[in-house]
Amino acid sequence: MDYKKQINEIIKYFKSHEKVEEDFKIGIEFEHFVIDKDTLKTISYYGKGGVEETLKELESQGWKGSYEGDYLLGLNKNDKVITLEPGSQLEFSVKPQENIEDIEKEYMEFLEEIIPIIDRKNQGLIAIGYHPETRINEIKILPKQRYSYMFEYFKDKGVHAHNMMKGTASLQVAIDYKSEEDYVKKFKVSNALSPVLYAMFDNGFYFEGKRWSKHNLRAYIWENCDKDRSGVVNEAFDDDFGYKKYAEYILNGPPIFIDDGGKMYFTGNKLVKEIFNPEDYSIEELEHILTMFFPDVRTKKYIEIRMIDAIPYPLNLAAVALIKGVLYDEGNLNKIYEYIEDINAADIEKIKTSIFNKGIDGEFKDKSIYEICRMIVEMAKTSLSLDEKKYILPLEKMINDRKNPYEIIKEREHLGKKEAISWCILNHLVEGNEYGWTKFN
């Protein structure tokens, strides 16, 4: 294969998705577990009352189904999409939107449709970073070929690779870039803030049914998943980082399997540069390859920020507001870029170690993680439009109270697990609690 040509084809793809600033939008993915409300146990994809049954009920109400063989594995309706992760985690995404209000509207419509269905089965959606009760050996993997390939491949990788697949849930935010210079700034800043976002939204208090002894469980799992494709992209902190360096990061890693839009085949430990033919490839194949790497921040046709644990509404929208207010404001972006200019990948590893041990009291350069949290929340708040400032208020209150979701669960732990995490369960709409977010219970 012509390595230089491979690099150029990937660079061309990234350049083709540059946007003018007026067209910038926000994309989101909100993941949830479906649980039994009495036992907190996961609801399997399979069988009576299973997740597939719920999808079929939604399909009968006008959603369009996506099948693999006889299995219903996803749905879409207008701008909304429902997909399933390997452990039957239910993911909601929506076509990128300009305004947070439009994301909220789409999400609310989704909840209004699915909650009555699962409520009849005494089930609930919970937005939390790791499954609070069911162990991963009790969770059947989804009947999807790509997940079978991944499950097999990860057997001899990091000790927590299967925990990542079946036990975790996250919130992901996608942002646009207008040029390579803009891309570099956003990518570097997002990677530098990786441990900050992990700590701010740490929502993993229980691991395999028991209390987790440290902080930032989901971050710890990713660090022990597969170094070939997770953690920070070390090259992001190089002086000459850009489209080319990210293309080389992709080309020198194994994609596990290839999907060219027509067929799928396992590639094991072969590197992308041994497989990707720059003279004869489909866009579907290239886009698949880009999705088979799972760093904290990754590049596709946009920059995807992946560190935030699954969190309940409207704290999830506060996270979206934070990202928008920090990365879509030129002044804020430049200010943070200057502050993190001398940070490197080794520094990020040290900061991550500190958040595993100390949570939001970990250290970041000359400040605590908590101080950085306050700083970026304030920066985002001042840059958001009048209509969108309201979305960051629940996050501002939580941070001003020196808390994150982990600490909220910790202070409720004495009430028992069910009550400690009840604020993360989305069910019937009830207004308000002390942090100002709307709660479903």
C-alpha positions as CSV (number, residue, x, y, z in Angstrom):
1,M,0.0,0.0,0.0
2,D,1.1,3.6,-0.7
3,Y,1.5,5.0,2.8
4,K,1.7,8.6,1.6
5,K,-1.4,8.2,-0.5
6,Q,-3.2,6.6,2.5
7,I,-2.4,9.7,4.6
8,N,-3.5,12.1,1.9
9,E,-6.9,10.3,1.4
10,I,-7.6,10.6,5.2
11,I,-6.5,14.2,5.2
12,K,-8.8,14.9,2.3
13,Y,-11.7,13.4,4.2
14,F,-11.0,15.7,7.2
15,K,-10.7,18.8,5.1
16,S,-13.9,18.0,3.2
17,H,-15.8,18.3,6.5
18,E,-14.6,21.7,7.5
19,K,-17.6,24.0,8.1
20,V,-18.0,27.8,8.1
21,E,-18.7,29.1,11.6
22,E,-22.3,30.0,10.8
23,D,-23.0,26.4,10.1
24,F,-21.5,25.0,13.4
25,K,-23.8,22.5,15.1
26,I,-23.8,20.2,18.1
27,G,-24.3,16.4,17.9
28,I,-25.1,14.3,20.9
29,E,-25.3,10.7,22.0
30,F,-27.0,9.9,25.3
31,E,-26.6,6.3,26.6
32,H,-28.9,4.6,29.2
33,F,-29.3,1.2,30.8
34,V,-32.8,-0.3,30.9
35,I,-33.3,-1.8,34.4
36,D,-36.0,-3.4,36.5
37,K,-37.1,-0.7,38.9
38,D,-37.4,-3.1,41.9
39,T,-34.1,-5.0,41.6
40,L,-32.0,-2.6,39.5
41,K,-31.0,-5.6,37.4
42,T,-30.4,-5.0,33.7
43,I,-33.2,-5.9,31.2
44,S,-31.8,-8.3,28.6
45,Y,-32.2,-7.7,24.9
46,Y,-33.7,-11.1,24.6
47,G,-37.1,-12.6,25.6
48,K,-40.4,-11.4,26.9
49,G,-40.2,-7.9,28.3
50,G,-36.7,-7.5,26.7
51,V,-35.2,-4.5,25.0
52,E,-36.0,-5.9,21.6
53,E,-39.7,-6.1,22.6
54,T,-39.6,-2.5,23.5
55,L,-38.0,-1.5,20.2
56,K,-40.8,-3.5,18.4
57,E,-43.4,-1.5,20.3
58,L,-41.8,1.7,19.2
59,E,-41.6,0.4,15.7
60,S,-45.4,-0.2,15.7
61,Q,-45.8,3.5,16.7
62,G,-44.0,4.8,13.6
63,W,-40.3,4.3,14.1
64,K,-38.4,2.7,11.3
65,G,-36.5,-0.5,12.3
66,S,-33.0,-1.4,11.5
67,Y,-32.4,-5.2,11.4
68,E,-29.5,-7.6,11.3
69,G,-31.0,-10.9,10.2
70,D,-34.2,-11.3,12.2
71,Y,-33.0,-9.1,15.1
72,L,-34.3,-5.5,15.5
73,L,-31.2,-3.6,16.6
74,G,-32.1,0.1,16.0
75,L,-34.8,2.6,15.1
76,N,-35.0,6.0,13.5
77,K,-37.8,8.6,13.3
78,N,-37.3,12.0,11.7
79,D,-34.1,13.3,13.2
80,K,-34.0,10.9,16.1
81,V,-32.0,7.6,16.2
82,I,-32.0,4.8,18.8
83,T,-29.2,2.3,18.7
84,L,-28.0,-0.4,21.1
85,E,-24.5,-0.9,22.6
86,P,-23.0,-4.4,23.2
87,G,-24.7,-4.9,26.6
88,S,-28.0,-3.6,25.4
89,Q,-27.4,-0.1,26.6
90,L,-29.9,2.1,24.8
91,E,-28.4,5.1,23.0
92,F,-30.4,8.1,21.8
93,S,-28.9,10.4,19.2
94,V,-30.3,13.2,17.1
95,K,-29.2,14.9,13.9
96,P,-26.8,17.7,14.8
97,Q,-28.6,20.8,16.0
98,E,-27.7,24.5,16.2
99,N,-29.5,25.1,19.5
100,I,-29.5,23.2,22.7
101,E,-33.3,23.8,22.9
102,D,-33.8,21.7,19.8
103,I,-31.7,18.8,21.3
104,E,-33.9,19.1,24.4
105,K,-37.1,19.0,22.4
106,E,-36.0,15.8,20.5
107,Y,-34.9,14.1,23.7
108,M,-38.1,14.9,25.5
109,E,-40.2,13.5,22.6
110,F,-38.1,10.3,22.8
111,L,-38.7,10.0,26.6
112,E,-42.4,10.7,26.2
113,E,-42.6,7.8,23.8
114,I,-40.5,5.2,25.5
115,I,-41.2,5.8,29.2
116,P,-44.9,4.7,29.0
117,I,-43.8,1.5,27.3
118,I,-41.1,0.5,29.8
119,D,-43.1,1.7,32.8
120,R,-45.8,-0.8,32.0
121,K,-43.1,-3.5,32.5
122,N,-41.9,-1.9,35.8
123,Q,-38.7,-0.9,34.0
124,G,-36.8,2.4,33.9
125,L,-34.0,4.1,32.0
126,I,-31.0,5.0,34.1
127,A,-28.3,7.4,33.1
128,I,-25.2,6.3,35.0
129,G,-21.6,5.6,34.1
130,Y,-21.5,1.9,35.1
131,H,-24.3,-0.6,35.7
132,P,-25.1,-0.3,39.4
133,E,-26.2,-3.9,40.0
134,T,-25.8,-6.5,37.2
135,R,-22.3,-8.0,36.6
136,I,-21.1,-8.2,33.0
137,N,-20.9,-12.1,33.0
138,E,-24.7,-12.0,33.5
139,I,-25.2,-9.7,30.5
140,K,-25.6,-11.4,27.1
141,I,-23.9,-9.6,24.3
142,L,-26.1,-8.1,21.6
143,P,-26.6,-10.3,18.5
144,K,-24.6,-8.0,16.2
145,Q,-21.7,-9.2,14.1
146,R,-19.5,-6.2,14.9
147,Y,-19.8,-6.8,18.6
148,S,-19.0,-10.4,18.3
149,Y,-15.8,-9.5,16.5
150,M,-14.9,-6.9,19.2
151,F,-15.7,-9.2,22.1
152,E,-13.4,-11.9,20.6
153,Y,-10.7,-9.5,19.9
154,F,-10.7,-7.9,23.3
155,K,-10.3,-11.3,25.1
156,D,-6.5,-10.9,25.2
157,K,-6.4,-7.1,25.5
158,G,-7.0,-4.9,28.6
159,V,-8.4,-6.5,31.7
160,H,-11.5,-4.3,31.6
161,A,-12.2,-4.4,27.9
162,H,-15.4,-6.4,28.3
163,N,-16.5,-4.2,31.2
164,M,-16.2,-1.3,28.7
165,M,-18.4,-3.1,26.2
166,K,-21.2,-4.3,28.5
167,G,-21.0,-2.3,31.7
168,T,-20.4,1.3,30.8
169,A,-22.6,4.2,29.5
170,S,-21.6,7.6,28.4
171,L,-22.6,11.0,27.0
172,Q,-20.8,12.1,23.8
173,V,-20.8,15.5,22.2
174,A,-19.7,16.2,18.6
175,I,-18.5,19.6,17.5
176,D,-17.5,21.1,14.1
177,Y,-14.2,22.7,13.0
178,K,-13.7,25.4,10.4
179,S,-10.0,24.8,9.5
180,E,-7.0,22.7,10.4
181,E,-5.9,25.4,12.8
182,D,-9.3,25.5,14.5
183,Y,-9.3,21.7,14.6
184,V,-5.9,21.5,16.3
185,K,-6.9,24.0,19.0
186,K,-10.2,22.2,19.7
187,F,-8.6,18.8,19.7
188,K,-5.7,19.8,21.9
189,V,-7.9,21.6,24.4
190,S,-10.4,18.7,24.5
191,N,-7.6,16.2,25.2
192,A,-6.0,18.4,27.8
193,L,-9.4,18.8,29.6
194,S,-10.0,15.0,29.4
195,P,-9.3,14.3,33.1
196,V,-11.3,17.4,34.1
197,L,-14.4,16.3,32.2
198,Y,-14.0,12.7,33.5
199,A,-13.9,14.1,37.1
200,M,-16.6,16.7,36.7
201,F,-19.1,14.1,35.5
202,D,-17.9,11.1,37.4
203,N,-21.1,9.0,37.8
204,G,-19.7,5.5,38.5
205,F,-20.1,4.7,42.2
206,Y,-20.8,1.0,41.9
207,F,-18.7,-1.6,40.1
208,E,-20.0,-5.1,39.5
209,G,-22.7,-4.5,42.1
210,K,-20.4,-3.3,44.9
211,R,-19.0,0.1,45.9
212,W,-16.1,1.2,43.8
213,S,-13.1,1.9,46.0
214,K,-11.7,4.8,44.0
215,H,-13.0,7.6,41.7
216,N,-13.7,7.9,38.0
217,L,-14.5,4.2,37.4
218,R,-15.3,4.6,33.7
219,A,-12.0,6.5,33.0
220,Y,-10.2,3.7,34.8
221,I,-11.9,1.1,32.7
222,W,-10.9,2.9,29.5
223,E,-7.3,3.1,30.7
224,N,-7.4,-0.7,31.1
225,C,-9.2,-1.5,27.9
226,D,-6.9,-1.4,24.9
227,K,-4.0,1.0,24.6
228,D,-4.1,0.6,20.8
229,R,-7.3,2.6,20.6
230,S,-8.2,4.3,23.9
231,G,-7.0,7.0,26.3
232,V,-5.6,10.3,24.9
233,V,-4.1,10.5,21.5
234,N,-0.5,11.1,22.5
235,E,0.3,12.9,19.2
236,A,-2.3,15.6,20.0
237,F,0.4,17.4,22.1
238,D,3.0,17.4,19.4
239,D,4.0,20.8,18.1
240,D,3.2,19.7,14.5
241,F,-0.1,17.9,15.3
242,G,-2.8,18.2,12.7
243,Y,-4.8,16.1,10.2
244,K,-1.6,14.2,9.1
245,K,-0.7,13.2,12.6
246,Y,-4.2,11.9,13.3
247,A,-4.2,10.0,10.0
248,E,-1.0,8.3,11.1
249,Y,-2.5,7.5,14.5
250,I,-5.3,5.7,12.6
251,L,-3.1,4.0,10.0
252,N,-0.8,2.5,12.6
253,G,-3.5,0.8,14.7
254,P,-5.6,-2.3,14.1
255,P,-9.2,-1.8,13.1
256,I,-10.4,-5.2,14.4
257,F,-12.6,-5.7,11.4
258,I,-13.5,-4.0,8.2
259,D,-17.0,-3.0,7.0
260,D,-17.1,-1.5,3.5
261,G,-20.8,-1.1,3.4
262,G,-21.3,-4.3,1.6
263,K,-19.4,-7.0,3.5
264,M,-17.7,-7.3,6.9
265,Y,-14.6,-9.3,7.7
266,F,-12.3,-9.8,10.7
267,T,-8.8,-8.4,10.5
268,G,-7.4,-9.2,13.9
269,N,-4.1,-7.5,14.7
270,K,-3.5,-6.3,11.1
271,L,-2.8,-2.5,11.0
272,V,-5.0,-0.2,9.0
273,K,-2.0,0.7,6.7
274,E,-1.8,-3.0,5.8
275,I,-5.5,-3.1,4.8
276,F,-6.7,0.3,3.6
277,N,-6.4,0.6,-0.2
278,P,-6.2,4.4,-1.0
279,E,-6.8,3.6,-4.7
280,D,-10.0,1.6,-4.2
281,Y,-12.1,2.2,-1.1
282,S,-15.6,3.4,-0.2
283,I,-16.4,6.3,2.2
284,E,-18.3,3.7,4.3
285,E,-15.1,1.8,4.8
286,L,-13.1,4.8,5.8
287,E,-15.8,6.0,8.2
288,H,-16.0,2.6,9.7
289,I,-12.2,2.5,10.3
290,L,-12.4,5.9,12.0
291,T,-15.1,4.6,14.4
292,M,-13.0,1.6,15.4
293,F,-10.7,3.7,17.5
294,F,-12.0,4.9,20.9
295,P,-9.7,7.6,22.3
296,D,-11.1,10.2,24.7
297,V,-11.4,12.6,21.8
298,R,-11.6,11.3,18.3
299,T,-11.8,12.7,14.8
300,K,-14.5,11.7,12.3
301,K,-16.3,14.3,10.2
302,Y,-16.3,16.2,13.4
303,I,-14.5,16.2,16.8
304,E,-16.2,13.8,19.2
305,I,-15.7,14.3,23.0
306,R,-16.2,11.0,24.8
307,M,-15.2,11.5,28.4
308,I,-18.5,12.3,30.1
309,D,-20.3,9.6,32.0
310,A,-24.0,9.0,31.3
311,I,-25.9,11.6,33.5
312,P,-29.6,12.3,33.8
313,Y,-31.6,15.1,32.3
314,P,-31.1,18.1,32.4
315,L,-27.5,17.7,33.7
316,N,-26.8,16.0,30.4
317,L,-27.9,19.3,28.6
318,A,-25.7,21.2,31.0
319,A,-22.7,19.2,29.8
320,V,-23.6,20.0,26.2
321,A,-23.8,23.7,27.2
322,L,-20.4,23.5,28.8
323,I,-18.8,22.1,25.6
324,K,-20.5,24.6,23.4
325,G,-19.7,27.6,25.6
326,V,-16.0,26.6,25.9
327,L,-15.1,25.3,22.4
328,Y,-17.4,27.4,20.2
329,D,-16.3,30.7,21.8
330,E,-13.0,31.9,20.2
331,G,-11.9,33.8,23.3
332,N,-12.5,30.9,25.6
333,L,-10.8,28.5,23.3
334,N,-7.7,30.6,22.9
335,K,-7.5,31.3,26.6
336,I,-7.6,27.6,27.5
337,Y,-5.2,26.8,24.6
338,E,-2.6,29.2,26.0
339,Y,-3.1,27.7,29.5
340,I,-2.5,24.1,28.4
341,E,0.3,25.0,25.9
342,D,3.0,23.2,27.9
343,I,1.0,20.1,28.8
344,N,2.0,16.7,27.2
345,A,0.6,13.2,27.2
346,A,2.7,12.2,30.2
347,D,1.2,15.0,32.2
348,I,-2.3,13.8,31.3
349,E,-1.5,10.4,32.6
350,K,-0.4,11.9,35.9
351,I,-3.5,14.0,36.2
352,K,-5.7,10.9,35.5
353,T,-3.9,9.0,38.2
354,S,-4.7,11.9,40.6
355,I,-8.4,11.8,39.7
356,F,-8.6,8.1,40.3
357,N,-7.3,8.7,43.8
358,K,-8.8,12.1,44.6
359,G,-11.7,12.8,42.2
360,I,-12.3,16.5,41.8
361,D,-9.6,17.2,44.4
362,G,-7.0,15.9,41.9
363,E,-4.3,18.2,40.6
364,F,-4.1,19.9,37.2
365,K,-1.0,22.0,36.6
366,D,-1.0,24.7,39.3
367,K,-4.6,24.2,40.3
368,S,-7.0,21.6,41.6
369,I,-9.4,19.8,39.2
370,Y,-12.2,21.5,41.1
371,E,-10.7,25.0,40.4
372,I,-10.5,24.1,36.7
373,C,-14.1,22.9,36.8
374,R,-15.2,26.2,38.2
375,M,-13.2,28.2,35.8
376,I,-14.5,26.5,32.6
377,V,-18.1,26.5,33.9
378,E,-17.9,30.3,34.4
379,M,-16.2,30.8,31.0
380,A,-19.0,28.8,29.3
381,K,-21.8,30.6,31.2
382,T,-20.5,34.1,30.2
383,S,-20.3,33.1,26.5
384,L,-23.6,31.3,26.1
385,S,-26.6,33.2,24.6
386,L,-29.3,34.5,27.0
387,D,-31.6,31.7,25.9
388,E,-28.9,29.0,26.6
389,K,-27.4,30.2,29.9
390,K,-30.3,28.4,31.7
391,Y,-28.9,25.0,30.6
392,I,-25.7,25.3,32.5
393,L,-27.2,26.4,35.8
394,P,-27.6,22.9,37.3
395,L,-24.0,22.2,36.6
396,E,-22.9,25.6,38.0
397,K,-24.8,24.8,41.3
398,M,-23.4,21.3,41.5
399,I,-19.8,22.6,41.0
400,N,-20.3,25.5,43.4
401,D,-21.4,23.0,46.0
402,R,-18.1,21.2,45.3
403,K,-19.9,18.0,44.1
404,N,-20.1,15.8,41.1
405,P,-22.5,12.9,40.5
406,Y,-20.2,10.5,42.4
407,E,-20.3,12.7,45.5
408,I,-24.1,13.1,45.2
409,I,-24.5,9.3,45.3
410,K,-21.9,9.0,48.1
411,E,-23.9,11.4,50.4
412,R,-27.0,9.4,49.7
413,E,-25.4,6.0,50.1
414,H,-26.7,5.5,53.6
415,L,-30.2,5.4,52.2
416,G,-29.4,2.2,50.3
417,K,-28.3,1.8,46.7
418,K,-31.8,2.1,45.2
419,E,-32.4,5.5,46.8
420,A,-28.9,6.7,46.3
421,I,-29.1,6.4,42.5
422,S,-32.9,7.1,42.1
423,W,-32.1,10.6,40.8
424,C,-30.4,9.0,37.8
425,I,-33.6,7.1,36.8
426,L,-35.7,8.8,34.1
427,N,-39.4,8.0,34.6
428,H,-42.4,10.1,35.2
429,L,-41.8,13.8,35.1
430,V,-41.5,15.5,38.5
431,E,-40.3,19.1,38.9
432,G,-37.0,19.9,40.7
433,N,-34.8,18.9,43.5
434,E,-32.1,20.8,45.4
435,Y,-29.8,20.9,42.4
436,G,-32.5,22.4,40.1
437,W,-32.6,19.7,37.5
438,T,-35.8,18.0,36.6
439,K,-36.1,14.5,38.0
440,F,-38.0,11.5,36.7
441,N,-39.2,9.1,39.4
